[in-house]
Amino acid sequence: MASQNRSYEKKKLLGQVYTPLHIVQKILTHCGFYNLSPAPITILDPACGDGRFLVPIAEYLIQNSPADQLSERLGKIEGWDIDPEAIKSCRKNLDHLVADLGLEIQWKLEICDALKQRDSGRKFDLIVGNPPYIRIQHLPEEQRKYIQKEYSFCQSGSTDAFVAFFELASELLTENGHCGFITPNSYLTSETGRALRSYFECNQNLLLLTNFAHFSVFKGTSTYAAVTIFGKIKNDAFFFEQCRTSDFQYNGRNVSYSELRENQPWHLAPEVSQEIAGERLGDICKISVGVTTLADPYYLFSIISKNDDLVYARNKNGMEVYLEKAILKPIVKGSKLKTSQDPITEYILFPYKTDESGKQRIIPQDELESKFPETFSYFLKVKPALDRRDNGKPNAVAWYAFGRSQSLDSSFGKKIIFSPMNLSPNFVLHENEEATVYSGYFIKYDGDYETLLTQLNSQRMADFIAVAGRDFQGGYKGYNKKAIENFVITKD
């Protein structure tokens, strides 16, 4: 199809990711399209592109409609898209289907912003599609403000445009209608998906939810997808299934709405989970993200040589300078740490000192200049780069302070460090109390670290993250704070 030749840049700008035929057929099947009554129904794809949904729909209607009803049924198909080239291609592809039938259909294809059509008064029996995947902060300001104002699902956080399409469909459906979308699966667990999850929880109108997990639906993209089928009729349960193989085999079960915890992420599994007695990890430990400079290449160093008071060091940008040894701290990169025996090879420029209460406070500029002249000279050289952090927003603490103050006080000492992303559980006990951590998370615990570590690195944790963790390319799973704080630590 012609639209397949569009540039990647344009696809990215418009949030366009095209849908494989087997996914289209799956959605149409679960929406009941192939079992609909003979009466003509109104059908909409609100982001139709070049017709990935509309062409198979039209093909089926051509093959299964009486000749005297075909024109009427095809005339009930409607497609919207913001891209004129896509609409042109869609029309061409639909025209090709009826060219040999002697029919001339006035296809209802419209170049428009679908999200501005909610008050059109039109209702549809079937809404299907693949809404655009684009963060609303990447949209033009006027469009972004419109979505945040008009769509309640998108009023908080840095949400995605596809979330608004769910709200749009919920308003455009007829009372007995069905909607089937394929979208990112992020809404199942993300904070920005909370309003959408709440909508389904309150209305109990989900019919099917398919999580493809880390198996790629779209070639050449890192989008991890879910199919969502819903209507207007209330149900006690919905069917959840999860993709288990690269050739799209599924395991699934009925999920009662009573299983869903209000205002919580949906950590759904195709098997019924057993309740485990114990305590939430987040209730017995402090889980924190590592230090955040917002300019790591200027704060992180490898040491080339050293003497009593100074070191000769190289930063991440390759710049070599002399620095006072006393202002450098050993640091561990959480995302790279594999074992407790991994050597420390990096140091962080740490312009803070401990006050009487044990808190880390920024070293005043005059003190920094007098006690650490080599470091202060270095900071002056890289000041333009530091000033560009946070889109040029002045640092409220000091221009040479870290970009964020989180974990300054807690990241030293004995701790368990783990990467935000792993193939399997890899929690590492790090006993160097002088070292801090970045690019990862760490756990502080008042109890027995070794006992805790055994459970964190267990198969039970792997099974938990298989459900609770976000999916990444190559089978990697997300091990973020919000996921693992709900892991249950048993007393045995």
SEMIMAR-402324 format. One line per 10 residues: number of its first residue (from 1); their letters; for each residue z, y negated, x negated of N, C-alpha, C. Coordinates in steps of 0.02 Angstrom, whole numbers. Each point is the difference from the previous one (the first is absolute). Layout:
BEGIN
NUM	A	Z/Y/X/Z/Y/X/Z/Y/X; ...
END
This chain:
BEGIN
1	MASQNRSYEK	0/60/-42/0/-60/42/0/-62/-43; -29/-52/27/-12/-60/-41/65/-29/-26; 53/0/41/60/-34/-22/35/35/-57; -20/62/-15/30/35/-57/-19/-33/-66; -51/-41/1/-23/-31/-61/33/-67/-14; 45/-21/44/33/-64/-11/45/3/-62; 10/-57/-31/37/-1/-63/73/16/12; 32/26/-53/72/15/4/40/-63/13; -21/-55/-32/37/-62/7/3/-22/72; -57/6/36/0/-20/69/42/47/43
11	KKLLGQVYTP	-5/64/-14/41/48/36/74/-16/-8; 19/-16/-62/70/-14/-14/21/-64/37; -43/-50/0/16/-63/32/10/9/74; -41/40/32/3/9/72/44/59/21; 29/34/-49/43/56/15/-38/61/25; -62/8/-21/-43/53/26/6/64/-40; 19/54/35/2/67/-30/-31/46/52; -56/32/-17/-38/36/51/24/71/10; -5/24/62/33/61/22/-45/61/-3; 23/55/-32/-39/62/-1/-9/28/71
21	LHIVQKILTH	-55/36/11/-16/26/66/53/47/26; 29/43/-43/49/48/25/62/-34/26; 16/-59/-27/57/-38/25/-18/-31/67; -61/-26/6/-23/-28/64/5/53/54; -24/59/-15/0/55/49/72/21/18; 44/0/-50/70/17/13/31/-50/49; -11/-64/-12/28/-52/43/-29/6/71; -65/9/6/-31/6/66/26/61/37; 11/55/-37/26/61/31/70/-12/29; 44/-29/-41/69/-9/22/7/-56/51
31	CGFYNLSPAP	-48/-43/4/0/-51/54/-28/28/65; -25/62/-3/-26/31/60/-71/-20/18; -35/-31/-47/-67/-25/15/-47/55/22; 4/58/-33/-47/54/15/17/36/66; 57/-17/29/20/31/64/6/-50/57; -31/-58/-9/6/-52/51/-39/19/63; 20/-31/55/-33/12/64/-71/-27/-4; -44/23/46/-69/-23/-1/-8/-75/12; 49/-31/31/-7/-72/15/-5/-40/-66; -42/-51/-2/-6/-42/-60/66/-33/-18
41	ITILDPACGD	15/-4/-64/61/-32/-23/-17/-57/-47; 44/-49/-3/-9/-56/-46/29/19/-67; -37/-13/-54/18/21/-67/-6/-59/-47; 49/-9/-44/-1/-55/-48/19/24/-69; -39/-23/-49/22/1/-70/7/-73/-21; 62/-24/-10/10/-71/-14/-16/-21/-72; -18/48/-42/-20/-14/-69/-55/50/-17; -56/-6/34/-49/55/4/-40/10/-64; -3/-49/-45/-40/9/-60/-71/17/18; -28/49/-35/-69/19/14/-6/57/50
51	GRFLVPIAEY	56/16/34/-4/48/54/27/68/-15; 47/6/-47/27/66/-18/32/36/60; 28/-36/47/26/30/61/-51/-4/57; -33/-57/7/-44/-10/57/-61/45/-1; -28/14/-59/-59/43/-4/16/71/23; 53/33/-25/17/67/26/16/-1/75; 32/-53/24/14/-5/71/-65/-3/40; -46/-42/-22/-64/-6/35/-39/66/-4; 2/33/-58/-36/64/-7/26/51/50; 67/4/7/28/48/47/-20/-17/72
61	LIQNSPADQL	2/-64/17/-19/-20/68/-73/16/14; -42/-10/-49/-72/16/8/-9/74/13; 37/41/-35/-7/73/6/33/29/62; 47/-38/31/40/29/54/0/-42/63; -48/-43/9/-3/-42/60/-63/15/40; 5/1/66/-61/4/41/-46/-59/-16; -64/12/2/-49/-51/-19/9/-64/41; 17/8/65/4/-59/43/65/-40/-11; 47/27/-40/63/-35/-13/6/-23/-73; -48/20/-41/7/-13/-72/3/-74/-17
71	SERLGKIEGW	-45/-39/28/-1/-71/-15/66/-34/19; 27/20/58/63/-30/22/56/18/-47; 2/64/-21/54/21/-45/-4/-33/-68; -61/-3/-27/-9/-34/-65/16/-74/5; -12/-28/59/14/-71/9/74/-17/4; 42/53/4/72/-11/2/31/0/-70; -42/14/-51/24/-1/-70/1/-72/-25; 55/-18/-33/5/-69/-25/27/2/-72; -27/-45/-40/21/-4/-70/7/-72/-23; 54/-13/-35/12/-67/-28/6/6/-76
81	DIDPEAIKSC	-21/-52/-35/10/-3/-72/-9/-71/-23; 38/-19/-50/-3/-68/-26/-59/-10/-47; -30/55/-22/-54/-1/-50/-68/5/35; -41/-52/-3/-66/3/33/-45/56/-27; 5/14/-65/-42/53/-28/19/68/29; 66/10/11/22/63/29/-26/8/71; 4/-53/40/-25/3/69/-75/14/0; -36/-31/-44/-72/11/-5/-15/73/-16; 37/28/-47/-10/70/-19/20/47/57; 54/-16/34/23/41/56/-53/1/55
91	RKNLDHLVAD	-27/-57/17/-53/-4/51/-60/42/-20; -19/-5/-63/-58/37/-25/13/76/5; 61/21/-18/16/71/3/3/26/71; 24/-40/47/2/20/70/-71/1/30; -40/-50/-18/-69/-2/25/-39/62/-22; 15/23/-61/-35/58/-27/13/62/43; 60/4/29/18/59/41/-42/5/63; -17/-58/29/-35/2/65/-75/-15/-6; -23/-8/-62/-70/-20/-10/-48/51/30; 15/65/-7/-45/52/25/11/16/74
101	LGLEIQWKLE	48/-33/31/15/14/70/-32/-49/48; -35/-49/-29/-31/-50/42/49/-47/33; 60/-6/-30/51/-44/28/8/-62/-43; 14/-55/33/17/-62/-36/68/-22/26; 51/12/-40/69/-15/20/21/-69/-27; 28/-39/42/29/-64/-22/71/13/-24; 5/21/-61/64/19/-28/49/-59/1; 61/14/20/51/-53/3/35/-5/-67; -35/-29/-47/27/-11/-67/10/-74/-11; 58/-18/-24/18/-71/-4/27/-17/-69
111	ICDALKQRDS	-26/-54/-29/27/-26/-62/59/-44/18; 60/23/-17/59/-38/19/60/24/-40; 52/-40/2/65/19/-26/36/37/56; 6/65/-6/29/41/54/69/-24/21; 39/-23/-48/69/-19/14/5/-63/43; -57/-33/11/-1/-58/45/-28/17/68; -7/65/15/-29/22/63/53/29/47; 63/-7/-16/52/32/40/5/-28/71; -22/-61/10/3/-31/67/-67/1/35; -45/43/-21/-67/3/29/-1/27/71
121	GRKFDLIVGN	53/34/20/3/29/67/-32/68/5; -33/22/-52/-32/66/1/51/56/-13; -12/57/32/41/59/-10/-44/59/-17; 27/46/-40/-40/56/-24/38/66/10; -39/51/19/28/67/9/12/35/-67; -41/-18/-50/5/32/-65/-11/-53/-54; 49/-7/-45/-6/-45/-57/9/42/-63; -49/-1/-43/3/39/-61/-24/-42/-59; 19/21/-59/-27/-36/-58/43/5/-62; -22/-38/-48/30/-3/-66/10/-74/-15
131	PPYIRIQHLP	56/-29/23/11/-72/-8/0/-21/-74; -16/-62/-14/-2/-22/-70/69/2/-33; 0/22/-63/61/3/-40/0/-61/-46; 38/-50/19/3/-59/-43/66/-36/12; 37/-12/-53/64/-36/6/-13/-69/26; 42/-23/47/-16/-64/32/7/-59/-48; 36/9/-55/3/-56/-48/-67/-10/-36; -45/49/6/-66/-6/-30/-51/-29/48; 22/-14/62/-44/-30/49/1/-76/-6; -52/-34/25/2/-74/2/62/-23/38
141	EEQRKYIQKE	27/-57/-20/64/-23/28/-1/-6/76; -54/-26/28/-4/-7/73/4/67/36; -36/50/-27/0/66/30/68/33/-8; 30/-9/-57/66/29/-13/52/-28/48; 0/-66/8/49/-32/45/-11/21/72; -64/9/19/-15/22/68/29/69/13; -10/46/-46/25/68/9/76/1/4; 33/-37/-44/73/0/0/28/-33/62; -36/-47/29/23/-34/60/-12/42/62; -60/30/5/-21/33/62/19/74/3
151	YSFCQSGSTD	13/32/-56/13/72/0/72/14/-21; 39/23/47/71/12/-13/12/54/-52; -47/47/-7/7/53/-50/-5/-28/-71; -24/-61/-7/-16/-28/-67/40/-63/-16; 55/-11/35/35/-64/-9/49/0/-58; 14/57/-28/46/2/-57/-30/38/-58; 13/-24/-59/-22/34/-60/-73/-10/-16; -20/31/-55/-69/-4/-23/-38/59/29; -20/-6/62/-28/56/37/-75/8/-14; -30/48/33/-70/15/-9/-36/-11/66
161	AFVAFFELAS	-64/-22/-3/-38/-14/60/-5/60/46; -2/60/-28/-9/59/44/57/6/50; 60/-24/-17/57/3/46/-14/-40/63; -32/-57/-9/-17/-41/59/-48/35/46; -44/43/-27/-49/36/41/35/49/47; 57/27/-20/38/43/46/24/-40/60; 25/-60/-13/24/-42/55/-58/-21/45; -57/-16/-31/-60/-17/39/-20/58/45; -3/60/-27/-20/58/40/50/13/56; 63/-9/-13/51/12/52/-10/-44/60
171	ELLTENGHCG	-30/-59/-10/-11/-47/55/-68/10/33; -48/29/-37/-67/9/28/-11/67/34; 47/46/-8/-8/66/31/11/-2/75; -38/40/37/14/12/70/63/42/6; 27/6/60/63/36/9/-5/73/-20; -58/30/7/-9/70/-19/-41/8/-64; -8/-56/-36/-42/1/-59/35/28/-61; -41/13/-52/26/26/-63/-30/-40/-58; 40/-7/-52/-22/-33/-62/10/48/-58; -49/3/-44/5/40/-61/-23/-40/-60
181	FITPNSYLTS	45/-12/-46/-16/-38/-61/15/42/-61; -39/-11/-53/20/24/-66/17/-62/-41; 59/0/-30/25/-58/-36/39/25/-61; 24/-45/-42/47/21/-52/62/31/31; 30/49/-34/61/31/26/62/-40/-17; -8/-57/-32/57/-40/-23/45/-22/57; -28/-9/60/40/-26/55/56/49/20; -7/64/-20/50/50/19/68/-15/-32; -1/-31/-58/63/-10/-37/12/-72/-23; -50/-43/4/7/-67/-29/40/-46/45
191	ETGRALRSYF	29/-51/-30/36/-50/39/-47/-38/46; -62/-12/-23/-48/-37/41/-26/43/58; 11/65/-2/-19/42/56/54/9/52; 57/-33/-10/58/9/44/-17/-17/73; -34/-57/11/-15/-21/69/-47/50/35; -48/26/-37/-46/50/28/37/64/17; 42/23/-45/40/60/14/44/-11/61; 30/-59/4/44/-16/57/-39/2/65; -62/-24/-1/-42/2/60/-9/71/24; -16/46/-46/-9/70/19/65/32/23
201	ECNQNLLLLT	55/-17/-33/65/27/19/20/-22/70; -11/-63/15/20/-28/65/-44/26/57; -65/5/-13/-47/19/53/-12/75/3; 19/36/-53/-8/72/-4/-71/21/22; -49/-35/-29/-70/11/21/-45/29/-54; 31/24/-54/-39/34/-51/-21/69/26; -61/20/-17/-24/67/17/-7/44/-62; -26/-29/-53/-11/38/-62/8/-46/-60; 31/26/-51/5/-36/-64/-16/49/-55; -52/-15/-38/-21/42/-57/10/-39/-64
211	NFAHFSVFKG	42/26/-44/11/-31/-65/-39/39/-52; -48/-33/-33/-40/34/-51/36/2/-68; 60/-32/-3/40/1/-61/-43/-23/-59; 1/38/-56/-36/-23/-59/-72/25/-3; -22/36/52/-68/25/0/-48/-56/21; -51/-10/-40/-44/-57/10/-50/12/56; -1/-45/48/-48/1/54/-62/-40/-19; 12/-55/-34/-54/-46/-18/-16/7/-74; -59/20/-16/-20/9/-70/-1/-68/-36; 26/1/-61/-3/-60/-41/51/-54/17
221	TSTYAAVTIF	50/16/43/52/-48/16/68/33/-11; 51/-41/-4/68/25/-7/39/-7/65; -36/-5/56/32/-7/65/24/69/24; 64/3/19/28/61/27/8/-9/75; -30/46/38/-16/-14/69/42/40/50; -2/-25/62/29/35/57/-45/-12/60; -5/50/43/-33/-7/65/54/-8/52; -7/-50/43/48/-14/53/-36/-1/67; 22/41/45/-28/3/68/55/-20/49; -14/-49/43/51/-19/49/-33/-24/64
231	GKIKNDAFFF	40/-6/51/-24/-24/65/50/-46/32; 4/3/66/48/-42/36/53/41/36; -11/65/4/45/43/38/58/24/-44; 60/-2/28/60/19/-36/6/76/-6; 20/24/-59/9/72/-12/68/11/-34; 24/61/5/63/17/-33/-9/14/-74; -62/19/-20/-12/19/-69/-73/-14/-17; -16/3/-64/-69/-5/-24/-11/54/-52; -63/14/-15/-15/51/-50/-10/-33/-67; 39/23/-49/-6/-24/-69/-29/55/-43
241	EQCRTSDFQY	-48/-18/-42/-27/49/-47/-11/-33/-67; 4/40/-52/-9/-25/-68/-52/41/-36; -45/-35/-35/-52/34/-38/32/37/-58; -21/63/-10/30/41/-52/-49/19/-55; -65/-9/12/-49/21/-50/-56/-51/-3; -37/2/-55/-55/-47/-10/-59/12/47; -2/59/33/-52/12/49/26/-11/71; 54/-38/5/26/-26/63/23/55/48; 47/40/-25/37/46/42/68/-32/14; 27/13/60/60/-35/22/55/47/21
251	NGRNVSYSEL	62/-22/-9/58/31/31/30/-53/47; 25/22/57/27/-50/46/48/29/51; 29/-45/38/48/19/53/8/-59/47; 31/13/57/18/-52/47/63/-35/-25; -1/-66/2/58/-40/-21/28/-37/61; 62/12/14/33/-35/55/17/-71/-22; -6/-47/46/16/-70/-17/74/-7/-18; 41/47/22/71/-3/-17/12/11/-74; -50/27/-36/6/10/-72/-6/-65/-39; -33/-49/30/-13/-62/-35/61/-44/1
261	RENQPWHLAP	20/-24/-58/58/-44/-4/-22/-72/10; 31/-34/45/-20/-68/17/-2/-46/-61; -56/-35/-6/-10/-49/-54/2/31/-70; -15/65/-4/-1/34/-65/-70/26/-15; -17/9/-63/-65/30/-17/-7/69/30; -62/20/11/-13/67/27/-11/49/-57; 50/39/-16/-6/52/-50/-11/66/37; -62/12/18/-17/57/42/-26/57/-42; 18/60/20/-22/60/-35/-30/49/52; -48/41/-22/-29/48/47/46/59/16
271	EVSQEIAGER	58/3/-34/50/51/16/63/-36/22; 39/31/43/62/-29/23/50/-1/-57; 26/-58/-17/47/-4/-55/70/21/23; 36/32/-45/68/21/15/49/-55/-21; 49/-12/42/51/-49/-16/42/25/-59; 10/-43/-49/38/18/-59/64/-42/-2; 56/33/-8/65/-35/-3/9/-32/-68; 20/-62/0/11/-35/-63/-1/-75/10; -12/-36/-54/0/-73/2/-67/-27/-24; -22/-56/30/-61/-33/-23/8/-24/-72
281	LGDICKISVG	-52/9/-39/3/-24/-70/16/-74/-2; -31/-38/47/11/-72/1/71/-20/17; 39/46/29/69/-16/19/49/14/-57; -20/42/-47/48/18/-54/-22/-27/-68; -60/-28/-4/-26/-26/-63/-27/-70/10; -9/-35/-54/-36/-64/1/-68/12/-31; -53/-11/40/-69/11/-23/-32/-68/-8; -26/-14/-60/-26/-66/-14/-68/4/-35; -38/-52/6/-63/-7/-37/16/-31/-67; -40/15/-51/12/-26/-67/-11/-75/-5
291	VTTLADPYYL	14/-28/-58/-6/-72/-10/-73/-21/8; -9/-61/24/-67/-25/16/-10/-68/-31; -45/-4/-50/-11/-64/-34/-58/-39/30; -46/33/33/-64/-28/25/-45/-22/-57; 18/19/-61/-42/-15/-58/16/48/-56; -2/65/14/20/50/-48/-33/-6/-69; -65/-16/-4/-31/-3/-66/32/-50/-47; 37/-49/27/31/-51/-42/74/15/-14; 30/47/36/70/17/-10/11/66/-35; -50/44/2/8/67/-28/-31/5/-70
301	FSIISKNDDL	37/31/-46/-20/3/-70/9/70/-29; -41/14/-49/13/56/-45/19/-30/-67; 46/31/-35/25/-28/-63/-40/28/-58; -25/-46/-41/-38/20/-59/46/10/-60; 45/-48/-10/49/6/-55/61/-43/18; 55/11/-36/60/-40/15/43/-6/-63; 42/-53/1/50/-8/-52/67/-11/35; 46/-33/-34/68/-6/28/1/-37/67; -36/-56/5/5/-42/59/-65/-7/40; -57/11/-34/-64/-11/32/-40/65/4
311	VYARNKNGME	-46/1/47/-49/54/4/-69/-32/1; -48/37/-26/-70/-20/6/-29/45/53; -23/-30/55/-17/39/59/-68/-21/29; -29/46/39/-65/-12/31/7/6/76; -22/-52/36/5/5/73/-60/38/29; -1/9/65/-51/40/33/-70/-30/-6; -3/-64/-15/-64/-34/-10/-24/2/-72; 39/34/-43/-19/5/-70/24/-56/-44; 38/-46/27/26/-57/-38/59/23/-43; 0/-16/-65/53/21/-45/43/-60/-20
321	VYLEKAILKP	66/7/8/46/-56/-12/66/26/-28; 39/-47/-29/69/15/-18/45/-19/58; 49/43/14/49/-12/53/69/20/-25; 51/-31/28/68/19/-16/16/68/31; 27/44/-41/14/68/23/49/0/58; 48/-47/0/53/0/50/-24/-14/71; -59/-28/7/-24/-19/67/-47/53/28; -10/54/-37/-43/55/24/44/57/26; -22/31/54/35/57/29/-49/59/4; 23/61/-14/-43/58/10/-16/9/74
331	IVKGSKLKTS	-61/21/14/-21/6/70/-42/63/9; 5/30/58/-35/61/18/-48/-15/56; -61/26/-6/-49/-7/55/8/59/46; 27/-12/60/16/54/46/-60/41/20; -58/-32/7/-59/36/22/-29/46/-54; 24/-7/-62/-25/42/-55/52/50/-26; 62/-9/19/54/42/-27/-8/72/26; 1/48/-45/-8/70/18/64/40/-9; 36/-11/-56/61/37/-13/52/-46/-30; 61/24/-2/55/-40/-29/-7/-6/-75
341	QDPITEYILF	-45/40/-30/-10/-2/-72/-56/-48/-22; -35/-30/48/-53/-47/-18/28/-57/-41; -29/-16/-57/26/-54/-42/-12/-68/32; 43/-47/-15/-10/-69/23/-45/-35/-50; -56/-26/24/-49/-33/-44/-12/-73/19; 32/-22/54/-11/-69/23/66/-38/3; -7/-66/-8/58/-45/5/-20/-59/42; 49/-27/36/-14/-56/43/37/-62/-24; -35/-55/0/31/-64/-17/45/-19/59; 65/-5/-14/50/-5/54/40/-64/-8
351	PYKTDESGKQ	-23/-56/29/32/-65/-12/61/-11/45; 44/48/1/60/-4/42/61/19/-41; 59/-21/24/63/19/-31/50/17/55; 49/42/-18/49/22/49/56/-51/6; 16/-21/62/55/-48/9/67/37/8; 53/-37/14/67/29/3/8/52/55; -41/-6/52/4/47/56/-45/61/-10; -35/2/-56/-44/56/-14/-71/-9/27; -16/-59/26/-66/-14/26/-45/-27/-54; -65/14/7/-50/-26/-46/-20/-70/21
361	RIIPQDELES	6/-48/-46/-18/-70/13/-53/-21/-51; -46/-42/21/-52/-24/-44/31/-40/-58; -24/10/-59/22/-39/-58/-28/-71/8; 42/-51/0/-25/-69/7/-51/-16/-54; -45/-45/15/-55/-14/-45/24/-26/-68; 49/-45/1/23/-27/-65/33/54/-42; 35/46/32/32/55/-36/-54/49/-25; -50/12/41/-55/44/-20/-34/-28/-61; -12/-66/-1/-35/-32/-56/42/2/-64; 66/-9/6/42/-3/-60/17/69/-27
371	KFPETFSYFL	14/48/44/21/66/-23/-58/48/-12; -55/-12/36/-57/45/-5/-64/-40/-11; -5/-35/-56/-57/-45/-12/-67/35/-1; -4/61/-28/-63/36/-2/-23/19/71; 48/23/39/-16/18/70/-20/-61/39; 36/-56/-9/-16/-60/37/-70/-25/-18; -17/4/-64/-67/-20/-22/-53/44/32; 15/64/5/-48/46/33/-7/-18/74; 56/-12/33/-3/-17/71/-44/-63/11; 7/-49/-43/-40/-61/7/-75/16/-5
381	KVKPALDRRD	-18/48/-43/-70/18/-9/-29/32/63; 42/39/34/-26/36/59/20/-34/66; 29/-58/-5/23/-36/60/-56/-10/52; -61/-19/-20/-53/-8/51/-10/63/42; 3/58/-33/-8/63/37/59/13/46; 61/-14/-24/59/10/42/0/-46/60; -26/-60/-10/-2/-49/55/-50/20/55; -46/44/-17/-49/21/51/25/55/45; 59/27/-15/28/52/44/13/-26/70; 0/46/48/13/-19/70/-47/-56/24
391	NGKPNAVAWY	-63/5/-21/-50/-50/20/21/-71/-20; 34/-5/-57/19/-66/-25/65/-28/29; 34/39/42/63/-23/29/53/-4/-55; 34/-57/-7/50/-8/-54/56/52/8; 22/27/-57/55/47/-1/65/-38/11; 38/18/51/60/-37/19/56/7/-52; -2/53/-41/53/11/-49/-16/-35/-65; -58/15/-28/-24/-32/-62/-71/22/-10; -40/-39/-34/-71/16/-8/-9/63/-42; 50/19/-40/-5/60/-42/38/59/31
401	AFGRSQSLDS	29/-9/60/36/54/33/-49/52/28; 26/59/15/-42/50/33/-24/-26/67; -55/28/22/-27/-21/65/45/17/58; 39/54/-6/48/21/52/66/16/-33; 55/-12/36/66/11/-28/29/69/16; -37/40/39/25/66/21/15/44/-60; 54/37/4/21/52/-48/20/-27/-68; 7/-65/-8/23/-26/-64/69/27/-18; 43/6/50/69/21/-13/9/76/2; -43/34/37/13/71/13/-43/48/-41
411	SFGKKIIFSP	-52/-25/-34/-48/45/-31/23/29/-67; 55/-27/-28/27/28/-62/51/55/18; 15/42/-48/48/53/11/-34/66/15; 40/51/9/-25/67/16/-32/-1/69; -58/34/6/-37/-3/63/-51/57/3; -22/14/60/-56/46/11/-62/-43/14; -53/12/-38/-61/-39/6/-55/44/31; -40/-30/43/-56/38/27/-60/-46/13; -59/30/-3/-62/-36/9/-14/-11/75; -33/-55/18/-18/-12/70/-52/50/26
421	MNLSPNFVLH	-31/39/-45/-53/45/20/0/61/-46; -1/59/30/3/62/-40/-34/57/37; -21/50/-38/-27/60/30/56/45/28; 58/-3/-32/58/39/21/62/-38/-21; 58/19/26/61/-37/-17/12/-2/-76; 14/-59/-26/14/-7/-72/51/-56/-8; 62/16/14/56/-47/-7/32/14/-68; 5/-52/-40/23/8/-70/65/-38/-11; 50/36/-25/63/-32/-18/-7/-35/-67; 12/-66/-1/-6/-39/-61/69/-27/-18
431	ENEEATVYSG	25/22/-57/70/-14/-18/7/-57/-51; -55/-30/-21/5/-58/-45/21/-61/40; 63/-19/-5/26/-53/41/-24/-69/-20; -31/-5/-59/-26/-65/-23/-70/-13/28; -31/51/29/-70/-6/22/-4/-21/73; -49/-41/15/-16/-18/69/-65/36/19; -28/-15/59/-58/37/24/-46/-46/38; -65/14/-3/-49/-37/40/-52/50/25; -42/-23/47/-54/41/27/25/67/26; 54/-3/37/28/61/28/65/-16/35
441	YFIKYDGDYE	34/53/23/63/-7/35/55/34/-41; 62/-18/16/57/33/-32/57/8/51; 41/51/-13/55/18/44/65/-5/-39; 48/-35/28/68/-2/-27/46/40/46; 43/41/-30/41/47/39/69/5/-31; 52/2/43/69/5/-24/22/72/-10; -40/48/25/19/70/-5/-31/35/-60; -7/65/6/-27/42/-54/-76/-6/-1; -27/-31/-52/-72/-11/-4/-39/66/-4; 25/48/-36/-36/63/-10/-7/38/66
451	TLLTQLNSQR	52/0/40/-3/33/66/-50/-35/45; 2/-67/-1/-48/-38/40/-71/13/-23; -10/2/-65/-67/9/-29/-30/66/22; 40/52/6/-25/65/22/-32/-4/69; 32/-37/45/-28/-6/67/-61/-46/2; 1/-52/-41/-57/-47/-1/-63/33/-26; 7/47/-46/-58/33/-29/-14/68/32; 25/10/60/-7/65/34/-64/5/40; -16/61/21/-56/11/45/13/-33/67; 62/-6/19/17/-33/63/-21/-73/-1
461	MADFIAVAGR	9/-33/-58/-23/-69/-8/-77/-2/5; -34/47/-32/-73/2/3/-24/8/72; 34/43/38/-18/10/70/14/-63/41; 54/-33/-16/17/-62/35/-51/-54/-13; -20/-9/-63/-48/-52/-18/-70/17/27; -15/64/7/-64/20/29/-9/-31/69; 56/-10/35/-2/-30/66/13/-75/-3; 51/-20/-39/23/-69/1/-37/-46/-47; -32/27/-51/-31/-42/-51/-71/-21/18; -20/-57/-24/-68/-24/10/-48/40/-44
471	DFQGGYKGYN	-61/8/25/-50/40/-37/-41/-44/-47; -14/28/-60/-41/-34/-49/-52/49/-27; -50/-28/-32/-55/40/-25/24/53/-49; -34/58/2/15/54/-46/61/41/19; 24/-6/62/58/37/21/66/-31/-17; 0/-61/-28/63/-34/-15/33/-23/64; 67/-1/-1/39/-22/57/44/-59/-20; 12/-43/48/42/-59/-12/74/17/3; 36/-21/-52/73/9/-3/32/-69/0; -5/-35/56/30/-67/1/70/3/30
481	KKAIENFVIT	34/-56/-4/70/-2/21/8/18/73; -42/-27/43/7/12/72/-11/73/17; -41/34/-40/-11/71/13/60/41/-22; 21/-7/-63/50/47/-26/71/-16/23; 13/-61/24/69/-14/21/21/42/61; -49/30/35/16/42/57/6/74/-18; -11/16/-63/9/69/-22/73/19/5; 14/59/27/69/22/11/27/37/-60; 56/-23/-26/35/34/-54/53/45/30; -5/64/-13/47/48/28/63/4/-43
491	KD	53/26/29/64/5/-35/5/63/-43; -43/49/15/2/63/-38/-40/-6/-64
END
